Amino acid sequence: MNRLATLLLSLFIFPLAVLAAGKAEYISEVKLIGGSSDEVSSLKSTAQRQGWTVIESNLNAGAGGDVIYLCYKTTTGSDYITDLYLSSSANPVASSITVNGRSYKLCPNEGGSHFTDIKGDLNSHAGGDDIHIYYTKDSFSDKRAVTEIWFNASSSGAVGKDSSDSAYDLNKGAGGDDIFMHFSTTTGSSASKGPSKSSKGECISEIKLIGGNSDEVSSLKSTAQRQGWTVIESNLNAGAGGDVIYLCYKTTTGSDYITDLYLSSGANPVSSSITVNGRSYKLCPNEGGSHFTDIKGDLNSHAGGDDIHIYYTKDSFSDKRAVTEIWFNASSSGAVGKDSSGSAYDLNKGAGGDDIFMHFSTK
């Protein structure tokens, strides 16, 4: 088995990381979309117009079969999801199950006929284990609420299957990438503070961009993950053509962490460092295809549009901040601006394609 596809994505995280700290937002709805590439492309566009966030991790990545994404909505109220569960039940798949006295509902699914016929099996058309996602809104004693969901290649802290504590690879038996599901919750009085990974003591210490054609990036992703990088499964050129581009990161529990990120529109020659508000920011390292590296990791490489580069700093702030999460989605709310602007900036500006906004949170 090789490595992961969404995602972060993450990071998720995809880690596709998903929500901005301090907004008291909890995940209220989830659904799966799956089918052929064309079917899912249309479903993604519709879902995003309807206010869903699509976690950019194909849950069948590398295994063939249907393209599958998990989508979610959030709430600031009390109607939130409290737990997620992976079940190996085969057809006929139960619409609800009981686990430890709580009622869990099958994650809604839509898309191609085969995908919906097998009720959103995460290995649809790819062989492998039958695996389905369930969720509950029943309460827990710690008053938890789910704040983030992400998928990556790391088994550390990942969700097990059928109440097992052992992390479960969503591509088990199907080949393809290693894909593990993660989620985090707020508990008790911390629920009012919104999601944060700071409780894990991990802060982002390094970032880099990988970019080029699909084959180049596939190889770069595998290498990066073997070297301990997490790849945020959001193609930063999605829908615009051009190079495939991903942001990767590493974390630390020490003091050598990134404190801020910055988007700059400086065109070639691109400066290796810039000064912003008295702090020194370094250009995000980049590797990959010759065009991508020649233009120093421009996020619109080979796609036209604005010149845009990511910079980072480890200089200190008065609030002693540390960056804990980075994620990308179609929502402009709380997104990073460009060149010190407070207005959210679409990374595909001028290039067409998907709306892609950069977010990060700090502790």
Secondary structure, DSSP 8 states (H G I E B T S, - for coil): -B-------BTBB--B--S-TTS--EEEEEEEEEESHHHHHHHHHHHHHTT-EE----TTTTS-S-EEEEEEEEESSS----EEEEE---SS--SEEEETTEEEEE--EEESHHHHHTTS-TTTTT-S---EEEEE----TT--EEEEEEEES--TT---BTT-SS--BTTTTT-SB--EEEEEEE-GGGGGG---SGGGT-EEEEEEEEEESHHHHHHHHHHHHHTT-EE----TTTTS-S-EEEEEEEEESSS----EEEEE---SS--SEEEETTEEEEE--EEESHHHHHTTS-TTTTT-S---EEEEE----TT---EEEEEEES--TT---BTT-SS--BTTTTT-S---EEEEEE-
